[in-house]
Amino acid sequence: MKKSPEPMYLPDVESHESDGHYGRMIAMARSSGFAPPQIWHLFAYKPRMTDALSAFTHEVMRGPSPLSAGLRELIAAYTSRRNACVF
């Protein structure tokens, strides 16, 4: 298994078991030997509260735009790196 990122220090969020969409994605990533992105834990913890954030993020990154999806990903990765955030 790949090295896990630093913990979020939110043990209730990180240890929460969910059978929703993000819970299944977390389980699939782990079973494949990958550490799931930490944001998935938040989405799985309170799906009713985070569904809107997920939809917003998807629209920003994949919706119609003069910028390609790849360029938007590059901008996001660059911004995360500048903020010392693992992307």
RAMO-V861428 format. One record per backbone hydrogen bond with DSSP energy under -1.0 kcal/mol. NH is the residue of the N-H (numbers start at 0). CO is the residue of the C=O. If there is no record, write none. Layout:
BEGIN
nh->NH co->CO
nh->NH co->CO
END
This chain:
BEGIN
nh->1 co->32
nh->13 co->9
nh->14 co->10
nh->23 co->19
nh->24 co->20
nh->25 co->21
nh->26 co->22
nh->27 co->23
nh->28 co->24
nh->29 co->25
nh->30 co->26
nh->31 co->27
nh->32 co->29
nh->33 co->28
nh->39 co->36
nh->41 co->37
nh->42 co->38
nh->43 co->39
nh->44 co->40
nh->45 co->41
nh->49 co->45
nh->50 co->46
nh->53 co->49
nh->54 co->50
nh->55 co->51
nh->56 co->52
nh->57 co->53
nh->58 co->54
nh->59 co->55
nh->60 co->56
nh->61 co->57
nh->62 co->58
nh->71 co->67
nh->72 co->68
nh->73 co->69
nh->74 co->70
nh->75 co->71
nh->76 co->72
nh->77 co->73
nh->78 co->74
nh->79 co->75
nh->80 co->76
nh->81 co->77
nh->82 co->78
nh->83 co->80
nh->84 co->79
END
